Amino acid sequence: MVFGVLIGVMSVAAGLIWLERRLLALWQERYGPNRVGPFGLLQVVADMIQILAKEDWVPAFADEAVFILSPCLVVAATLMSFSVIPFSRTLVVPEAENELVAGYHTEYSGMKFAMFFLGEYIGLTLVPAMIVTLFLGGWRGPVLPPEAWFFLKTMLCIVFFILVRGSLPRPRYDQLMRFGWKILLPLTLLNLVVTGGLLLARGHGR
């Protein structure tokens, strides 16, 4: 089961790369991947072959152990985070940097860059899954099976993320930090206080 979930998550991450490129192409009225395979589906495979064929290089100024472990930790941490996501009625254990030069990715190549890239798209699945779990009712919904509702809600959030990322200007780190600390954190605390108050008022705290 665990290996099945891991393979599934990594396959979804690969599919999201294709989905993002096709969706943004449609959104921005341009061509997306359409040459390699039907509808450009094999473009992701071609890109991965190209990335893995590149020279594996460690900068002379880098701490070699940290440099090598960093992409492994990114992928491992995002994969382990899926262990807390309830896909249905039973639990299944299964970069904010947007600059064109790829930020901290700049010195990475080959397999290490591919792992960072994979971790980013696994995160693109993880965050919407957590949003669905915490704010959108999780797997609950009429008629369809719980897994189908969870999948549909998560995919809608992923599409929203992709379109927002492709439409808005790229924020700087300081802008992201300011937005997180001064706007999102107070709103989160306010949400906790209001939700807790409503539950107590309805007698759920007894």
Buried (B, 14 or more C-beta within 10 A) or exposed (E): EEEEBBEBBBEBBBBBBBBBBBBBBEEEEEEBBBEBBEEBBBBBEBBBEEBEEBEEEBEEEBEEEEBEEBBEEBBEEBBEBBEEBBBBEEEBEBBEBBEEEBEEBEBBBBEBBBBBBBBBBBBBBBBBBBBBBEEBEBBEBEEEEBEEBBBEBBBEBBBEBBBEEBEEEEEEEEEBEEEEEEEEEEEEEEEEEEEEEEEEEEEEEE
